[in-house]
Amino acid sequence: MREELIKLRKKEDLTQKEVAELLDITRGYYGHIETGRRNPPLKLALKIANLFEKKVEDIFLIINETNCSDKTRKAS
């Protein structure tokens, strides 16, 4: 997620502050989303995707917890 958001933001020549203002959130909160420290709620994820004219799944990695658990067990 981190790399994709940074790439999209820079492609549009926007700062974190500008993106945050467009999304009506704080720059700090957006920064946490961009670094992966926070996961945005669905409504915000949709706004971010819409801002960059992308699908949510193109920006945010969706992990199926069942598959993740299965892979972890198989690796053990």
PLY file of the C-alpha trace (Angstrom):
ply
format ascii 1.0
element vertex 76
property float x
property float y
property float z
element edge 75
property int vertex1
property int vertex2
end_header
0.00 0.00 0.00
2.70 2.46 1.00
4.56 2.47 -2.28
1.40 2.68 -4.37
-0.01 5.68 -2.50
3.28 7.55 -2.63
3.65 6.81 -6.34
0.12 7.98 -7.11
0.49 11.14 -5.02
3.80 12.08 -6.60
2.48 11.33 -10.09
-0.20 13.95 -9.46
2.46 16.30 -8.02
0.62 16.57 -4.70
1.94 16.88 -1.18
0.56 14.85 1.71
-1.05 18.06 2.98
-2.79 18.69 -0.34
-4.11 15.13 -0.51
-5.30 15.35 3.09
-7.12 18.61 2.37
-8.83 17.06 -0.66
-9.92 14.13 1.51
-10.93 16.38 4.42
-8.59 14.65 6.88
-5.43 15.78 8.67
-2.04 15.54 7.03
-0.85 13.40 9.92
-3.64 10.90 9.48
-3.01 10.67 5.76
0.70 10.22 6.46
-0.12 7.28 8.72
-2.22 5.72 5.95
0.57 6.22 3.45
3.15 4.60 5.74
0.84 1.71 6.62
0.45 2.63 10.30
-3.28 3.13 9.79
-5.79 1.39 7.59
-8.47 3.73 6.30
-12.12 2.90 6.83
-13.91 1.76 3.68
-15.52 5.14 3.01
-12.13 6.88 3.13
-10.46 4.15 1.07
-13.12 4.73 -1.60
-12.48 8.50 -1.50
-8.74 7.90 -1.91
-9.31 5.53 -4.82
-11.69 8.00 -6.44
-9.20 10.85 -5.99
-6.53 8.92 -7.86
-9.04 7.42 -10.33
-8.21 3.86 -9.28
-10.06 0.88 -7.84
-9.68 0.32 -4.11
-8.06 -3.06 -4.70
-5.46 -1.44 -6.97
-4.26 0.69 -4.05
-4.96 -1.27 -0.91
-3.85 -4.84 -0.33
-6.75 -6.96 0.83
-5.58 -9.94 2.86
-7.88 -12.88 3.31
-7.23 -13.90 6.92
-8.17 -17.52 6.24
-5.61 -17.82 3.45
-3.01 -16.01 5.52
-3.50 -18.47 8.39
-3.29 -21.45 6.02
-0.02 -20.20 4.53
1.41 -19.63 7.99
0.55 -23.17 9.07
2.00 -24.70 5.89
5.26 -22.78 6.35
5.71 -24.14 9.88
0 1
1 2
2 3
3 4
4 5
5 6
6 7
7 8
8 9
9 10
10 11
11 12
12 13
13 14
14 15
15 16
16 17
17 18
18 19
19 20
20 21
21 22
22 23
23 24
24 25
25 26
26 27
27 28
28 29
29 30
30 31
31 32
32 33
33 34
34 35
35 36
36 37
37 38
38 39
39 40
40 41
41 42
42 43
43 44
44 45
45 46
46 47
47 48
48 49
49 50
50 51
51 52
52 53
53 54
54 55
55 56
56 57
57 58
58 59
59 60
60 61
61 62
62 63
63 64
64 65
65 66
66 67
67 68
68 69
69 70
70 71
71 72
72 73
73 74
74 75
